[in-house]
Protein backbone atom coordinates (compact mmCIF):
# COMPACT_ATOMS: atom_id res chain seq x y z
CA UNK A 1 0.00 0.00 0.00
CA UNK A 2 1.29 3.44 -0.96
CA UNK A 3 2.25 5.70 1.93
CA UNK A 4 0.27 8.88 1.41
CA UNK A 5 2.27 12.08 1.19
CA UNK A 6 -0.68 14.45 1.61
CA UNK A 7 -4.28 14.74 2.69
CA UNK A 8 -7.17 17.00 1.78
CA UNK A 9 -8.10 19.64 4.34
CA UNK A 10 -11.88 19.55 4.08
CA UNK A 11 -12.27 22.67 6.23
CA UNK A 12 -10.27 24.81 3.78
CA UNK A 13 -11.87 24.94 0.36
CA UNK A 14 -12.59 27.30 -2.50
CA UNK A 15 -14.90 27.34 -5.48
CA UNK A 16 -13.44 27.53 -8.97
CA UNK A 17 -15.34 27.11 -12.21
CA UNK A 18 -18.25 25.47 -10.42
CA UNK A 19 -16.05 22.96 -8.60
CA UNK A 20 -15.01 22.74 -4.97
CA UNK A 21 -11.27 22.44 -4.42
CA UNK A 22 -9.56 21.61 -1.14
CA UNK A 23 -6.30 22.70 0.40
CA UNK A 24 -3.71 19.93 0.76
CA UNK A 25 -1.43 19.24 3.71
CA UNK A 26 1.80 17.22 3.66
CA UNK A 27 1.85 14.02 5.70
CA UNK A 28 5.61 13.55 5.47
CA UNK A 29 8.83 15.37 4.62
CA UNK A 30 9.98 15.35 1.00
CA UNK A 31 11.93 17.41 -1.52
CA UNK A 32 11.51 18.34 -5.15
CA UNK A 33 14.93 18.44 -6.81
CA UNK A 34 16.15 22.02 -7.31
CA UNK A 35 12.74 23.39 -6.34
CA UNK A 36 12.07 23.12 -2.64
CA UNK A 37 11.78 21.17 0.58
CA UNK A 38 8.44 20.42 2.18
CA UNK A 39 7.83 19.32 5.75
CA UNK A 40 5.12 17.24 7.35
CA UNK A 41 2.26 19.60 8.19
CA UNK A 42 3.04 22.11 5.43
CA UNK A 43 0.01 23.35 3.56
CA UNK A 44 -0.06 23.28 -0.22
CA UNK A 45 -2.37 24.57 -2.92
CA UNK A 46 -5.84 23.37 -3.86
CA UNK A 47 -7.00 20.27 -5.72
CA UNK A 48 -10.43 18.88 -6.46
CA UNK A 49 -9.61 15.32 -5.39
CA UNK A 50 -6.73 12.89 -4.94
CA UNK A 51 -6.89 12.05 -8.64
CA UNK A 52 -5.31 15.47 -9.31
CA UNK A 53 -2.05 14.89 -7.42
CA UNK A 54 -0.26 11.56 -7.32
CA UNK A 55 0.53 10.12 -3.91
CA UNK A 56 3.65 8.63 -5.51
CA UNK A 57 6.84 10.54 -6.20
CA UNK A 58 7.49 14.05 -4.92
CA UNK A 59 5.07 16.01 -7.06
CA UNK A 60 3.37 18.91 -5.30
CA UNK A 61 0.86 21.72 -5.64
CA UNK A 62 1.68 24.76 -3.54
CA UNK A 63 0.79 28.38 -2.78
CA UNK A 64 -2.54 29.33 -4.38
CA UNK A 65 -2.21 27.00 -7.36
CA UNK A 66 -5.35 25.11 -8.40
CA UNK A 67 -5.65 21.69 -10.08
CA UNK A 68 -9.07 20.33 -11.05
CA UNK A 69 -11.08 18.13 -13.38
CA UNK A 70 -9.16 15.10 -14.61
CA UNK A 71 -5.86 16.96 -14.58
CA UNK A 72 -2.91 15.19 -12.96
CA UNK A 73 0.34 16.35 -11.41
CA UNK A 74 2.76 13.43 -11.06
CA UNK A 75 6.39 12.35 -10.87
CA UNK A 76 8.45 15.19 -9.41
CA UNK A 77 6.43 17.93 -11.04
CA UNK A 78 5.51 21.12 -9.20
CA UNK A 79 2.59 23.50 -9.73
CA UNK A 80 2.94 26.69 -7.71
CA UNK A 81 2.15 30.39 -7.47
CA UNK A 82 -1.24 31.20 -8.98
CA UNK A 83 -0.99 28.57 -11.70
CA UNK A 84 -4.08 26.71 -12.90
CA UNK A 85 -4.17 23.17 -14.33
CA UNK A 86 -7.48 21.65 -15.43
CA UNK A 87 -9.32 19.51 -17.96
CA UNK A 88 -7.33 16.39 -18.83
CA UNK A 89 -3.98 18.15 -18.60
CA UNK A 90 -0.87 16.35 -17.36
CA UNK A 91 2.13 17.91 -15.62
CA UNK A 92 4.74 15.21 -15.10
CA UNK A 93 8.43 14.37 -14.87
CA UNK A 94 10.37 17.27 -13.37
CA UNK A 95 8.17 19.91 -14.97
CA UNK A 96 7.35 23.16 -13.19
CA UNK A 97 4.27 25.29 -13.84
CA UNK A 98 4.28 28.54 -11.89
CA UNK A 99 3.43 32.23 -11.84
CA UNK A 100 0.03 32.81 -13.45
CA UNK A 101 0.55 30.06 -16.02
CA UNK A 102 -2.35 27.98 -17.31
CA UNK A 103 -2.33 24.37 -18.57
CA UNK A 104 -5.74 23.33 -19.89
CA UNK A 105 -7.66 20.70 -21.86
CA UNK A 106 -5.43 17.79 -22.99
CA UNK A 107 -2.12 19.62 -22.82
CA UNK A 108 1.01 17.95 -21.44
CA UNK A 109 4.00 19.57 -19.75
CA UNK A 110 6.73 17.01 -19.09
CA UNK A 111 10.45 16.38 -18.78
CA UNK A 112 12.23 19.39 -17.29
CA UNK A 113 9.98 21.90 -19.01
CA UNK A 114 8.98 25.18 -17.35
CA UNK A 115 5.80 27.16 -17.97
CA UNK A 116 5.67 30.50 -16.18
CA UNK A 117 4.46 34.10 -16.07
CA UNK A 118 1.13 34.38 -17.93
CA UNK A 119 1.80 31.61 -20.44
CA UNK A 120 -0.99 29.29 -21.60
CA UNK A 121 -0.63 25.70 -22.79
CA UNK A 122 -3.87 24.20 -24.09
CA UNK A 123 -5.52 21.92 -26.61
CA UNK A 124 -3.34 18.89 -27.34
CA UNK A 125 -0.11 20.84 -27.03
CA UNK A 126 3.04 19.23 -25.65
CA UNK A 127 5.88 21.09 -23.93
CA UNK A 128 8.76 18.77 -23.06
CA UNK A 129 12.51 18.42 -22.65
CA UNK A 130 14.11 21.58 -21.24
CA UNK A 131 11.71 23.87 -23.06
CA UNK A 132 10.59 27.16 -21.49
CA UNK A 133 7.32 28.96 -22.19
CA UNK A 134 6.92 32.32 -20.46
CA UNK A 135 5.64 35.86 -20.77
CA UNK A 136 2.21 36.02 -22.42
CA UNK A 137 3.03 33.23 -24.86
CA UNK A 138 0.47 30.64 -25.93
CA UNK A 139 1.12 27.10 -27.17
CA UNK A 140 -2.03 25.34 -28.33
CA UNK A 141 -3.65 23.09 -30.90
CA UNK A 142 -1.35 20.15 -31.67
CA UNK A 143 1.81 22.21 -31.30
CA UNK A 144 5.01 20.74 -29.86
CA UNK A 145 7.79 22.59 -28.06
CA UNK A 146 10.81 20.51 -27.08
CA UNK A 147 14.56 20.45 -26.60
CA UNK A 148 15.90 23.75 -25.25
CA UNK A 149 13.38 25.85 -27.11
CA UNK A 150 12.18 29.16 -25.66
CA UNK A 151 8.76 30.69 -26.33
CA UNK A 152 8.18 34.07 -24.73
CA UNK A 153 6.74 37.59 -24.92
CA UNK A 154 3.45 37.50 -26.90
CA UNK A 155 4.44 34.67 -29.22
CA UNK A 156 1.97 32.04 -30.41
CA UNK A 157 2.81 28.48 -31.45
CA UNK A 158 -0.19 26.52 -32.68
CA UNK A 159 -1.85 24.12 -35.10
CA UNK A 160 0.75 21.41 -35.91
CA UNK A 161 3.84 23.54 -35.47
CA UNK A 162 7.02 22.16 -33.93
CA UNK A 163 9.65 24.26 -32.17
CA UNK A 164 12.72 22.34 -31.03
CA UNK A 165 16.47 22.41 -30.57
CA UNK A 166 17.74 25.77 -29.29
CA UNK A 167 15.15 27.78 -31.18
CA UNK A 168 13.64 30.96 -29.72
CA UNK A 169 10.24 32.39 -30.64
CA UNK A 170 9.75 35.88 -29.20
CA UNK A 171 7.90 39.15 -29.63
CA UNK A 172 4.64 38.91 -31.55
CA UNK A 173 5.88 36.03 -33.68
CA UNK A 174 3.48 33.36 -34.90
CA UNK A 175 4.50 29.79 -35.72
CA UNK A 176 1.65 27.72 -37.14
CA UNK A 177 0.54 25.17 -39.67
CA UNK A 178 3.13 22.44 -40.15
CA UNK A 179 6.04 24.79 -39.59
CA UNK A 180 9.23 23.46 -38.04
CA UNK A 181 11.53 25.86 -36.21
CA UNK A 182 14.67 24.17 -34.95
CA UNK A 183 18.42 24.35 -34.33
CA UNK A 184 19.53 27.84 -33.22
CA UNK A 185 16.83 29.73 -35.06
CA UNK A 186 15.43 33.00 -33.70
CA UNK A 187 11.92 34.05 -34.73
CA UNK A 188 10.93 37.45 -33.38
CA UNK A 189 9.16 40.72 -34.05
CA UNK A 190 6.01 40.25 -36.11
CA UNK A 191 7.32 37.25 -38.03
CA UNK A 192 4.84 34.62 -39.19
CA UNK A 193 6.06 31.12 -40.04
CA UNK A 194 3.53 28.71 -41.52
CA UNK A 195 2.97 26.20 -44.30
CA UNK A 196 3.35 22.52 -44.97
CA UNK A 197 6.26 21.63 -42.72
CA UNK A 198 8.08 24.83 -43.54
CA UNK A 199 11.49 24.60 -41.92
CA UNK A 200 13.74 27.43 -40.79
PyMOL commands that set and color helices and strands:
alter all, ss='L'
color gray80, all
select helices_A, chain A and resi 50-52
alter helices_A, ss='H'
color red, helices_A
select strands_A, chain A and resi 6-16+19-26+30-32+36-38+43-47+60-61+66-67+72-73+78-79+84-85+90-91+96-97+102-103+108-109+114-115+120-121+126-127+132-133+138-139+144-145+150-151+156-157+162-163+168-169+174-175+180-181+186-187+192-193
alter strands_A, ss='S'
color yellow, strands_A
deselect
rebuild
show_as cartoon
